[in-house]
Amino acid sequence: MKIRIFVTGGTFDKEYDELDGSLYFKDTHLPEMLVLGRSRVPVDTRTLMMIDSLDMTEADRETIAQNCLKTSEDKIVITHGTDTMVETARVLAEKVKDKTIILTGAMIPYKFGSSDGLFNLGSALAFVQTLPASVYIAMNGRYFAWDNCRKNKQIGEFEEVK
């Protein structure tokens, strides 16, 4: 059972410019994270885009959905920025059926060393193997139904809304 991983950017993959203090994108950290986490799960990774989710358009979300529809794998993990993760999950739930899709990300960039990204990625890989077909968000060691969560910006965590 191979898992498809789609990379879209977000804080997960941001780099830090020590000279001017800005965050930017270069390459995904996903292969390094899988090695560091000693993952033995067979995966096939594809970078769809490297953008901040606040800059994501409906066309970008459609690109993600179309890639989920076209891939032969029925277990999919998507790395995504946390600010609009719920919006993308909504689009996927409307368009993609009979696949288990987990969106995950990080509040702190992986390159900072204290990131939650590695833990969230591991959780997403576990959840995608065990949950029934639907769309979920995996953050902070928990999974949430796509239509029952939000990012609580005051505490920096995802939470249920119902």
N, C-alpha and C positions, 0 to 999 in steps of 0.2 A: 504494500500500500504506500505509494508515493504521495507526498504532500506537496502541493504547489504553493510557493510563496511569491506574492507580488509585493514589490517595494514601491512606495509612492513618496517617500521622503519623511517630512515631519521632524520633530525634535530628535527622534530616534537616530537620525543620520546626520545631524548638524555637526559642523566643525567649528572650532573657536579660533578666531584670529587674535593672537596675543598682542599684536601691534595696535590694532584699533578697537579691540573688544567686541567685534561684530561676530555674528554667527552666519555661517554660509554652508552650502552643499558642495561636496566633491564627489566621493564615491560612497556606496552603501557600506556599512560596517557589518552587514549580515553574515558574510562568510567567516569573518573573524569571530563574531559572536557565537556562531555554531561550533567552531573549533574550541573556543574558550569554555563553552558550556558542555563540551564533550558529547554533543548530540550524536546519536546513532540512528536517528530517524531519517529514512530516505526522503530527500527533498529535491525539488527542481525550482530554482529561483529565477525570477525575471524582474528586472527593474522597468517599471512602467513610466515613472517620472520621479523627479527629485525636487519637490516643492513643499513649501509651508502650507499646511492645510487651510490657513486663512486666505491663501491665494488660489485655492482650488475652485474651478468653475464647474458648472453643470456638465460641460463637455468633458472635463477631466473625469468626473464621476461616471459618465457614460462609457468612457474608455475603460475604466476599471470594471464596470459591469460587463461590457462586451468580452473582455479578457476572461472573466470568470465563466461566462457562458461558453466560450470557445474551448477552454482547456478541458482535456479529457479527465483530469483528476476531479474527484468529488469532495475532496477535503482541501480547503484553501485557507491560508493565513495571509493577511494583508497588513503590512506595516504602514502606519498612517499617523498624521499629526492628530493630536488629541482635541484641538479646538473645534474641528468640524467632523470628527469621526462619526458621530451620531447621524449627521446628514447623509454621509456616504452609505452608512449601514441601511438607512431608509431606502435609498435608491436600489441598493443590492437586493433588499428584501422584496421590493416590488417587481424586480426583473429576473432574479435568479432563484429557481426552485430546485429541490432535490439535491442540494449540495450543502455541506457544512462549511460555513465561512466565519472565520474569526478575525476581527480587526483588533490590532494591538498597537501600542506606541510607547512613548516615554515622556515623562514630565521633565526629565533632565537628560541632556545629550549623553550618549554612550561614551564619548571621548572625555567627558568630565571625570570618569572613574567612579563616581558615586551614583551612576544612573540606575534607574529602575528598569531600563530597557532589557537587559539580559534576563532578569526574572520574568518580565512580562512576555518575552519571546518564548521562554521555556513553558510558561503557563499556557500560552496560546497553542503551542505544539501539542501539549497534553490534551487540552480541551478539544481540539479539532479531531483528535482520534477517538474521543469518547462521546461527544454530544451528538444528538440526532440532527438531521438536516434542518438548517435554519441559519439565520445570521445573528452573530453574537459579538459582543465587545469583551475583551479580556484585559483587565487592568488590576493591579494591586492584588494579584493572586485570586481574583474572583472573575466569574463570567456573568454577563448580563444579557438578557434578551435585548435585541436591537431597539425595541420600542418601550423599554422600561429602564432607561438609564440616562444620566446626564453627567457632564463634567462639573464638579463643584469647584469653582475657581478660588474660593476662599480657603479650602483645605487641600487643594491639589490632588483630589481623588475623584473617581467615578462612584456614583451612588444610584440606587434604585429610586424611581420617581413615584411608584405606586405602592 
